[in-house]
Amino acid sequence: MRHSRLRPLAALAGSLVTTAALACPDCPTARVVKASVVGSDFWNHLVMVTVPFLLIGSLSALLYRVGLPRDEPEAGP
């Protein structure tokens, strides 16, 4: 019974949020926010956010590709 009420509520909440977000894409407040988000320092901030992930990802891929040396069992007589 609980799940049957959850889906319509989630759909209603989702539709209310999307209609509010699309309400005024070109109003003066939206222009100010766009200018502050995509300002002159946008690319600097984007690089600072993405470079650590790229470095960790490439290092992880390299270590996975190279692999760790396996310990070989000693040959007995």
Buried (B, 14 or more C-beta within 10 A) or exposed (E): EEEEEEEEEEEEEEEEEEEEEEEEEEEEEEEEEEEEEEEEEEEEEEEEEEEEEEEEEEEEEEEEEEEEEEEEEEEEE
